[in-house]
Amino acid sequence: MDTKVGTAIRSETADHKSITDPKQTSDYVWYAMERRVLSYLEQQKEVDRSRIGAKGYSYGGTLMWHLATDPRLKAVVAYFEIGYAEYYRNKQVWLYNNPYVEPAKTKGEEIDLGSIAPEAHVPYITSPTHFLNGSNDHHGVFERGLESFKKFKQGVPWAFAISARGHHNTDKTVQDCKMWLERYVLARDVFCPAHPKSEIKLNAAGIPELRATPAAPERVKKVEMFYALKNPSYITRTWRDAECEQKDGT
């Protein structure tokens, strides 16, 4: 962006006035840019137009949610950004605040949240979408963001993986990206496990247990479980190891 103009523009302009049009935002410019890049890419003779995917890291992850609405893409992977940063993160409107209060939104915030923010595009996504994040990463508001998957069109594949104690790094989830793109872009027979079924129950001693049943337990090599002390701010949450015990695939 042009440093003479100022910082990135989202819900308000450089002089702190609410935007009145989505086209005023920096994200709008980037959305237009990535569409042009895609159009240029598919015109190259060495490119197979039927097998194009995309992945974005950090702010690039933000861009993926809009790009995933383009039917030319076979799949996308978004690292660390899933939306809900404007207003929700910036004003610390955490999902588990108690009491839960939503401050009044400015006109600019309403425009941004309704048309520009990543979560605004979710109902229109056509590409299989995979989201990768760390539990303590301050960029992707993952807890509220996971609510977005409830808004996907029926039949559009999606998945997510959250690395416990993870920050802005991908060492524990990077293989997921390769698997996802190979399966949906290259149409290879790649095994991608479904999310396990899980429930919390009290055992005979009154201690809570998390019971997880993998979709394909015979293919699971290792299971790790974690829990966190109560803290509505996911950024500063402390994660602890839980003892795991296997019983009949659960």
C-alpha positions in Angstrom: 0.0 0.0 0.0 1.1 3.6 -0.6 2.7 4.8 2.7 1.7 8.4 1.7 -1.9 7.4 2.2 -1.4 5.9 5.6 -2.3 2.6 7.3 -4.6 -0.1 5.9 -8.2 1.0 5.7 -10.9 -1.2 7.0 -13.9 0.2 8.9 -12.6 3.7 9.0 -10.6 6.0 6.8 -7.1 7.4 7.6 -8.7 10.4 9.3 -10.8 8.1 11.5 -14.1 8.5 9.8 -16.4 5.6 9.1 -16.2 4.2 5.5 -19.3 4.7 3.4 -18.4 2.3 0.6 -16.7 -1.2 0.6 -14.5 0.0 -2.2 -12.7 2.4 0.2 -11.1 -0.6 2.1 -7.6 -2.0 1.5 -9.1 -5.5 1.4 -11.2 -4.6 -1.6 -8.0 -3.7 -3.5 -6.4 -7.0 -2.6 -9.5 -8.9 -3.6 -9.5 -7.3 -7.0 -5.7 -8.0 -7.3 -5.9 -11.7 -6.5 -8.7 -12.2 -9.1 -6.5 -10.5 -11.7 -3.5 -12.7 -10.7 -5.7 -15.8 -11.1 -6.9 -14.6 -14.5 -3.3 -14.1 -15.6 -2.2 -17.4 -14.3 -4.9 -19.4 -16.1 -3.8 -17.9 -19.4 -0.3 -19.3 -19.2 0.2 -22.2 -21.6 2.0 -24.4 -19.0 -1.0 -24.1 -16.5 -3.7 -26.7 -16.3 -6.8 -24.5 -15.8 -8.7 -27.4 -14.4 -6.3 -27.9 -11.5 -5.7 -24.6 -9.7 -5.6 -24.2 -6.0 -4.5 -21.5 -3.6 -3.1 -21.2 -0.1 -2.5 -18.1 2.0 -0.5 -17.5 5.1 -1.3 -14.7 7.7 -2.8 -11.8 5.8 -2.8 -14.2 2.8 -5.1 -16.4 4.8 -7.5 -13.5 5.1 -7.6 -13.2 1.3 -8.4 -16.9 0.8 -12.0 -16.6 2.1 -12.9 -14.2 -0.7 -10.9 -16.1 -3.3 -12.6 -19.4 -2.3 -15.8 -18.0 -3.9 -14.2 -18.1 -7.3 -15.4 -21.3 -9.1 -12.1 -21.5 -11.0 -10.4 -22.7 -7.8 -10.5 -26.4 -6.9 -9.5 -25.9 -3.2 -7.9 -23.3 -0.8 -6.0 -23.5 2.5 -6.0 -20.5 4.8 -3.4 -20.2 7.5 -4.1 -18.1 10.7 -6.8 -15.8 9.4 -10.5 -16.6 9.5 -12.1 -13.2 10.0 -13.7 -11.7 13.1 -10.7 -9.5 13.7 -12.3 -6.2 12.8 -14.6 -5.2 15.7 -14.5 -8.6 17.5 -10.8 -8.9 18.1 -10.0 -5.2 18.1 -12.7 -4.5 20.8 -12.1 -7.8 22.6 -15.6 -9.0 22.1 -14.5 -12.6 23.0 -17.0 -15.4 22.4 -16.8 -16.5 26.1 -16.9 -13.2 27.8 -19.1 -13.2 30.9 -21.2 -11.2 30.9 -21.2 -11.1 27.1 -21.7 -7.6 25.7 -21.5 -6.4 22.1 -20.7 -2.6 21.9 -22.6 -0.7 19.3 -21.1 -1.0 15.9 -20.1 2.0 13.9 -21.5 2.5 10.4 -18.1 1.6 9.0 -17.9 -1.6 11.0 -21.3 -2.6 9.8 -20.3 -2.1 6.1 -17.0 -4.0 6.6 -18.5 -6.9 8.5 -21.3 -7.3 6.0 -19.3 -7.1 2.8 -15.6 -7.2 3.2 -14.6 -9.2 6.3 -13.7 -12.9 5.5 -16.7 -14.2 7.4 -19.0 -12.2 5.0 -18.0 -14.5 2.1 -18.4 -17.9 3.7 -22.0 -18.5 2.5 -20.8 -18.0 -1.1 -17.7 -20.3 -1.0 -17.5 -23.0 -3.6 -14.0 -24.3 -3.0 -13.1 -27.1 -0.5 -11.6 -25.0 2.3 -9.1 -26.0 5.0 -8.3 -23.7 7.9 -5.1 -24.1 9.9 -4.3 -22.2 13.1 -2.6 -22.2 16.5 -4.6 -22.0 19.7 -2.8 -18.9 20.9 -2.3 -17.1 17.6 -3.6 -13.5 17.9 -4.3 -13.0 14.1 -6.9 -15.6 13.5 -9.9 -15.4 16.0 -10.3 -19.2 15.7 -13.1 -19.8 18.3 -15.6 -17.4 16.8 -14.2 -18.2 13.3 -15.1 -21.9 13.6 -18.7 -20.8 13.7 -18.3 -19.8 10.0 -18.2 -23.5 9.0 -21.9 -23.7 10.0 -22.6 -21.2 7.1 -20.9 -23.3 4.3 -23.1 -24.4 1.5 -24.2 -28.0 1.8 -21.8 -30.2 -0.1 -18.8 -27.9 0.0 -16.0 -29.8 1.9 -14.3 -28.1 4.8 -11.9 -29.0 7.6 -9.8 -27.3 10.2 -6.9 -28.1 12.5 -5.9 -26.1 15.6 -2.5 -26.7 17.1 -2.5 -26.5 20.9 -0.1 -24.0 22.2 0.5 -22.9 18.6 1.3 -19.3 17.6 2.1 -18.0 14.1 3.9 -21.2 13.1 2.9 -24.2 11.0 5.3 -27.0 12.1 2.5 -29.2 13.4 -0.1 -28.6 10.7 1.9 -28.0 7.5 1.3 -31.6 6.2 -2.5 -30.9 6.2 -2.1 -28.3 3.5 -0.3 -30.7 1.2 -2.9 -33.5 1.8 -5.8 -31.1 1.2 -4.5 -29.7 -2.1 -3.4 -33.0 -3.5 -6.8 -34.5 -2.8 -9.0 -31.7 -4.2 -6.7 -30.0 -6.7 -4.8 -33.0 -8.1 -7.6 -35.5 -7.5 -5.3 -38.0 -5.8 -6.5 -40.7 -3.5 -5.3 -39.1 -0.3 -6.7 -40.1 3.0 -8.0 -37.1 5.0 -9.5 -38.1 8.3 -12.9 -36.7 9.2 -13.2 -34.8 12.4 -13.7 -37.2 15.4 -16.9 -37.4 17.4 -16.4 -36.0 20.9 -18.3 -35.5 24.1 -17.6 -34.5 27.7 -18.9 -36.7 30.5 -18.2 -37.1 34.2 -16.6 -40.4 35.2 -17.5 -42.5 38.3 -15.3 -40.2 40.4 -17.0 -37.0 39.1 -14.0 -36.0 37.1 -14.8 -34.6 33.6 -13.5 -36.7 30.7 -13.3 -35.8 27.0 -14.2 -38.9 25.0 -13.1 -38.7 21.4 -13.8 -41.4 18.7 -11.8 -41.1 15.5 -13.6 -41.7 12.2 -11.0 -44.3 11.4 -9.4 -45.4 14.6 -7.4 -48.2 12.9 -5.4 -45.5 11.1 -4.6 -43.3 14.1 -1.1 -43.6 15.4 -1.2 -41.2 18.3 -3.8 -39.2 20.2 -3.0 -36.1 22.3 -5.5 -34.1 24.4 -5.2 -30.8 26.0 -7.3 -28.6 28.2 -7.1 -24.9 29.2 -7.8 -23.0 32.3 -10.9 -20.8 32.0 -10.0 -17.6 30.2 -12.2 -15.9 27.6 -9.1 -14.4 25.9 -7.8 -17.3 23.7 -4.6 -15.4 23.2 -3.4 -15.7 26.8 -4.9 -19.1 27.5 -2.6 -21.7 29.3 -2.9 -25.2 27.9 -2.1 -28.4 29.8 -1.7 -32.0 28.8 -4.4 -34.4 29.6 -3.8 -38.1 30.3 -5.1 -40.3 27.5 -6.5 -43.8 27.8 -7.8 -45.9 24.9 -10.9 -48.1 25.2 -12.4 -49.8 22.1 -11.4 -47.1 19.6 -12.4 -44.2 21.9 
